[in-house]
Amino acid sequence: MLEVFLKTLPFFGLIGLGYGAGRTGFFTAEATAWLTKFVFYFALSAMLFRFSANLSFSEIFDTRIAAAYLWGTAFTYGIAMAVAFLRKLDTATAAIEAQCAAIGNTGFLGVPMLALLLGQAAVGPIILVLAIDLIVFSSLLVILVTGSRGEGGGAQVARTVGVGLLKNPMIVSIMAGLIVSASGLSIPNVLNEFLTTLGNAATPGALFAIGASLASKSAERIEVAAWLSFCKLILHPLFVALGAFFLFSADPYKAAVVISAAALPVAGNVFILAQHYGVAPQRVSASILVSTMVSIITVSAVIAVVTNSP
């Protein structure tokens, strides 16, 4: 585990650097917002497009892996919602808590870190996890929140979900890359070099942006944040592992990748959704902060276990 921990440390070091810059005011909230926008719309999108364009659909989509991840994520999602309902929370708040419990920071942290730690062969499963999170579970959140509030009919909800997906540059870049891949066309060297150079900015930029954004997060409702962090960092990878190894007999290497992805801390886009719908943003903020801090240890431990590292 020590070896894996030392390999992950530089990634969390970049998060810490961003946190320090944000906490001291050297990097303002406005600067963080613009850096996040650059990474989200340009650097990370370039990286995902290049990865997808150079992979075949079969290298990304694996039925057993998809089923294992879907099962593990849905099971964790369901547990978090059940506990929320036992605490007499409304459907919208329960859905936000479930999102914290089951959706990790795959885009900003998982793609750059796991691809380097687990090898380029990990890119396909990582993209699959990201697509499932964005298409299935982000859409589910929108359906649950808008449905519980009676905001429009089924057609209106479907339109909201569809527009949201089309406006997400990560989904668009993945789909565009897969279209290029399916067409059999190769990316010209000049364009490939351009995408590589731009995409290389995603790793330091995304990690620094994560840290800087954490500087504005508070740790209110620490008990709830601790519970949701436990779901995300422990239960989620555990249930995905059960699905991969015992229910669906998935490929061991790909299983290790998606289990590692499931061990990532709460995604920052959950906070954006919570703010947009006005549902418990402080609770989400605390969950992101707590889970990211604790994940310095837990992510290394999970990767060490699934890769059999000493």
C-alpha positions in Angstrom: 0.0 0.0 0.0 2.9 2.4 0.8 4.1 2.2 -2.8 0.6 3.0 -4.2 0.2 5.8 -1.6 3.5 7.4 -2.7 2.2 7.2 -6.3 -1.1 8.9 -5.5 0.5 11.5 -3.2 1.6 13.9 -6.1 -2.0 14.0 -7.3 -3.4 14.9 -3.8 -0.4 17.2 -3.4 -1.7 19.2 -6.4 -5.2 19.3 -4.7 -3.5 20.5 -1.5 -1.6 23.2 -3.5 -4.9 24.5 -4.9 -6.5 24.4 -1.5 -3.7 26.5 -0.1 -3.9 29.0 -2.9 -7.7 29.3 -2.4 -7.6 29.4 1.4 -5.0 32.2 1.5 -7.0 34.2 -1.1 -4.1 34.1 -3.6 -6.5 32.2 -5.9 -9.9 33.9 -5.7 -13.3 32.2 -6.1 -13.6 33.9 -9.5 -10.2 32.6 -10.6 -11.2 29.1 -9.5 -14.4 29.4 -11.5 -12.5 30.4 -14.7 -9.9 27.7 -14.2 -12.6 25.1 -13.7 -14.3 26.3 -16.9 -11.1 26.0 -18.9 -10.5 22.5 -17.7 -14.1 21.4 -18.1 -14.7 22.8 -21.6 -11.2 22.6 -23.1 -8.5 20.6 -21.5 -10.5 17.6 -20.1 -12.7 17.6 -23.2 -9.7 17.4 -25.5 -8.3 14.5 -23.4 -11.6 12.6 -23.5 -12.1 13.2 -27.2 -8.6 12.0 -28.0 -8.9 8.9 -25.8 -12.3 8.0 -27.3 -11.2 8.6 -30.9 -8.3 6.3 -30.4 -10.4 3.5 -28.8 -13.0 1.2 -30.4 -16.4 0.9 -28.8 -15.6 -2.6 -27.7 -12.6 -1.3 -25.8 -14.9 1.0 -23.8 -18.1 -0.9 -23.4 -17.9 -4.3 -21.6 -21.3 -5.8 -20.7 -20.1 -7.4 -17.5 -18.2 -4.4 -16.3 -21.1 -2.1 -17.1 -23.5 -4.4 -15.2 -21.2 -4.7 -12.2 -20.7 -0.9 -11.9 -24.4 -0.2 -12.5 -25.4 -2.8 -9.8 -22.9 -1.6 -7.2 -23.7 2.1 -7.8 -27.5 1.5 -7.8 -27.2 -0.6 -4.6 -25.2 2.2 -2.8 -27.7 4.8 -4.2 -30.6 2.8 -2.8 -29.1 2.4 0.6 -28.4 6.2 0.9 -31.9 7.0 -0.2 -33.4 4.4 2.2 -31.5 5.9 5.2 -32.5 9.4 4.1 -36.2 8.4 4.0 -35.8 6.8 7.5 -34.6 10.2 8.6 -37.9 11.7 7.2 -36.2 13.6 4.4 -38.0 14.6 1.3 -37.4 13.0 -2.1 -35.2 15.8 -3.5 -32.9 15.9 -0.5 -32.7 12.1 -0.4 -31.7 12.0 -4.0 -29.0 14.6 -3.5 -27.6 12.5 -0.6 -27.7 9.4 -2.7 -25.8 11.3 -5.4 -23.1 12.1 -2.9 -23.0 8.5 -1.8 -22.6 7.0 -5.2 -21.1 9.4 -7.7 -17.3 10.0 -7.6 -15.0 12.6 -9.1 -14.2 10.5 -12.1 -13.9 13.4 -14.6 -11.5 15.7 -12.7 -9.7 13.1 -10.6 -10.3 9.7 -11.9 -9.4 10.1 -15.6 -6.0 11.7 -15.1 -5.0 9.8 -12.0 -6.2 6.2 -12.7 -4.9 6.4 -16.3 -1.4 7.1 -15.1 -1.5 4.7 -12.1 -3.2 1.7 -13.8 -2.0 2.2 -17.4 -3.5 3.3 -20.7 -5.6 0.1 -20.8 -7.6 1.6 -17.9 -8.9 4.5 -20.1 -11.8 2.5 -21.6 -13.3 1.3 -18.3 -12.8 4.8 -16.8 -14.7 6.4 -19.8 -17.5 3.8 -19.3 -17.8 4.7 -15.6 -17.9 8.4 -16.4 -20.6 7.8 -19.1 -22.8 5.8 -16.7 -22.5 8.4 -14.0 -23.4 11.2 -16.3 -26.1 9.6 -18.4 -27.8 7.3 -15.9 -27.4 8.7 -12.5 -27.2 12.5 -13.2 -30.4 12.0 -15.3 -32.0 10.0 -12.4 -31.3 12.9 -10.0 -33.0 15.4 -12.4 -36.0 13.1 -12.7 -36.3 12.6 -8.9 -35.9 16.3 -8.0 -38.2 17.7 -10.8 -40.7 14.9 -10.4 -41.0 15.3 -6.6 -41.7 19.0 -7.2 -44.2 18.5 -10.0 -42.2 20.7 -12.3 -43.8 19.9 -15.7 -44.9 16.6 -17.2 -42.9 13.7 -18.5 -42.0 15.4 -21.7 -40.7 18.4 -19.9 -38.5 16.3 -17.6 -37.2 14.3 -20.6 -36.4 17.6 -22.4 -34.5 18.9 -19.3 -32.5 15.7 -19.1 -31.7 15.6 -22.8 -30.6 19.3 -23.0 -28.5 18.8 -19.9 -26.7 15.9 -21.5 -26.1 17.7 -24.7 -24.7 20.7 -22.9 -22.2 18.5 -21.0 -18.9 18.8 -22.8 -17.6 15.5 -21.3 -20.5 13.6 -22.9 -20.2 15.5 -26.1 -16.5 14.9 -26.4 -16.8 11.2 -25.6 -19.6 10.7 -28.2 -17.7 12.7 -30.8 -14.6 10.7 -30.2 -16.5 7.4 -30.6 -18.1 8.6 -33.8 -14.6 9.3 -35.2 -13.4 5.9 -34.0 -16.4 4.1 -35.6 -15.9 6.0 -38.9 -12.5 4.3 -39.2 -10.8 7.7 -39.8 -7.6 8.5 -38.0 -6.8 11.8 -36.4 -4.2 13.7 -38.4 -0.9 14.0 -36.5 -1.0 17.7 -36.2 -4.5 17.6 -34.6 -3.5 14.7 -32.4 -0.5 16.7 -31.1 -2.8 19.7 -30.5 -5.2 17.6 -28.5 -2.4 16.0 -26.6 -0.9 19.3 -25.6 -4.3 20.8 -24.6 -5.3 17.6 -22.8 -2.0 17.5 -20.8 -3.3 20.6 -19.1 -6.2 18.7 -17.7 -4.4 16.8 -15.0 -2.7 19.7 -13.1 -5.5 22.1 -13.9 -8.3 19.8 -12.7 -6.5 18.8 -9.5 -5.6 22.4 -8.7 -9.2 23.5 -9.4 -10.5 20.7 -7.1 -8.3 22.0 -4.2 -9.1 25.7 -4.8 -12.8 24.9 -4.9 -12.5 23.0 -1.6 -11.2 26.1 0.1 -14.7 27.6 -0.1 -16.4 24.5 1.2 -17.5 24.2 4.8 -17.8 21.2 7.1 -21.3 21.8 8.4 -23.5 18.8 9.3 -20.4 16.7 9.8 -22.4 13.6 10.9 -24.2 13.5 7.6 -21.0 14.3 5.7 -19.3 11.4 7.5 -22.0 9.0 6.7 -22.1 10.0 3.0 -18.3 9.8 2.8 -18.4 6.3 4.3 -20.9 5.3 1.6 -18.8 6.8 -1.2 -15.3 5.7 -0.1 -16.2 2.3 1.4 -19.6 0.9 0.5 -19.5 2.0 -3.2 -16.3 0.2 -4.1 -17.3 -2.8 -2.0 -20.6 -3.3 -3.8 -19.0 -2.7 -7.2 -16.4 -5.3 -6.2 -19.1 -7.8 -5.2 -20.8 -7.2 -8.5 -17.7 -7.5 -10.6 -16.2 -10.6 -9.0 -19.2 -12.6 -7.7 -22.3 -11.6 -9.7 -21.0 -10.9 -13.2 -17.5 -12.5 -13.3 -15.9 -9.5 -14.9 -12.4 -9.3 -16.3 -10.1 -8.9 -13.3 -8.1 -6.0 -14.7 -11.1 -4.0 -15.8 -12.8 -4.8 -12.5 -9.8 -3.4 -10.6 -10.2 -0.2 -12.7 -13.9 0.4 -12.0 -13.5 -0.5 -8.3 -10.8 2.1 -8.0 -13.0 4.6 -9.8 -15.8 3.8 -7.3 -13.5 4.6 -4.5 -13.1 8.2 -5.6 -14.4 11.0 -3.4 -17.8 12.8 -4.0 -17.9 14.6 -7.4 -17.9 18.4 -7.6 -20.7 18.4 -10.1 -23.1 17.2 -7.3 -22.6 20.5 -5.6 -23.4 22.3 -8.8 -26.6 20.4 -9.2 -27.5 21.0 -5.5 -27.0 24.7 -5.9 -29.0 24.7 -9.2 -32.0 23.0 -7.6 -31.5 24.6 -4.1 -31.3 21.3 -2.3 -28.9 21.0 0.6 -25.8 22.6 -1.0 -24.1 22.9 2.5 -24.5 19.2 3.1 -23.0 18.4 -0.3 -20.2 20.9 0.3 -19.3 19.2 3.5 -19.4 15.7 1.9 -17.0 16.7 -0.8 -14.6 18.2 1.7 -14.6 15.3 4.1 -14.6 12.6 1.4 -11.7 14.2 -0.5 -9.6 14.6 2.7 -10.2 11.0 3.8 -9.7 9.6 0.3 -6.0 10.4 0.5 -5.8 7.2 2.5 -8.8 5.1 1.3 -8.2 5.5 -2.4 -4.6 4.2 -2.0 -5.8 1.3 0.1 -8.5 0.3 -2.4 -6.1 0.5 -5.4 -3.5 -1.5 -3.4 -6.0 -4.2 -2.6 -7.5 -4.6 -6.1 -4.0 -4.6 -7.8 -2.5 -6.8 -5.1 0.2 -4.2 -4.4 2.3 -4.6 -1.2 
